[in-house]
C-alpha cells in the first residue's frame, strides 16, 4: 500500500517516496535510458541486490512512480518505465542533482562511471 503520511511538510512527503539508497538511482536510470527490463536495471545499478531492486520497484509502483508492463511471452518479459508522476518527481529532483554534482566537484569526490 502506498505511503499515506502523516507528514510534517512537503519535503517529508517527497522524501518518503524516495527513501532508500536505490530509489533515486532507479528514477535516474529510467529517466536517462527510458523503458528498461529488470536485468537492464540491475546492470545499470551495480551493487543492488535482486531482492532490494524487486522491493524498491514494487514500492515505487505502489507509489505511482513506476509502471510495470508484463508481456505474456515465454519466457515472460517485464518492462519498467516512469509514470507521469515519476517524470514530475525527476523534474523536481533535477536541481538537487545539480547541487550534488557541484558538491562532487567542490569536495573532489570520485564519480562512478557506468556503461549503458
MOVEN-V28471 format. One record per backbone hydrogen bond with DSSP energy under -1.0 kcal/mol. CO is the residue of the C=O (numbers start at 1). NH is the residue of the N-H. E is the energy in kcal/mol with one decimal. If there is no record, write none. Layout:
# MOVEN-V28471
co = <CO,CO>
nh = <NH,NH>
e = <E,E>
This chain:
# MOVEN-V28471
co = <9,10,11,12,22,23,24,25,26,27,28,29,30,36,37,38,39,40,45,49,50,51,52,53,54,55,56,57,58,59,60,60,61,65,67,69,71,71,77,79,80,81,83,84,85,86,87,88,89,90,93,94,95,96,97,98,99,100,101,102,103,104>
nh = <13,14,15,16,26,27,28,29,30,31,32,33,34,80,41,42,43,44,48,53,54,55,56,57,58,59,60,61,62,63,65,66,64,83,81,79,73,77,71,69,36,67,87,88,89,90,91,92,93,94,97,98,99,100,101,102,103,104,105,106,107,109>
e = <-1.8,-2.5,-3.0,-1.5,-2.5,-2.4,-2.1,-2.7,-2.5,-2.1,-2.7,-2.5,-1.5,-3.1,-2.3,-2.5,-2.4,-2.1,-2.1,-2.5,-2.5,-2.4,-2.8,-2.6,-2.3,-2.3,-2.8,-2.1,-2.5,-2.0,-2.8,-1.2,-1.3,-2.3,-1.9,-2.6,-2.0,-1.5,-3.5,-3.0,-2.6,-3.4,-2.5,-2.3,-1.8,-2.1,-2.0,-1.9,-2.0,-1.4,-2.3,-2.1,-2.3,-2.5,-2.3,-2.1,-2.1,-2.4,-1.7,-2.7,-2.7,-1.8>
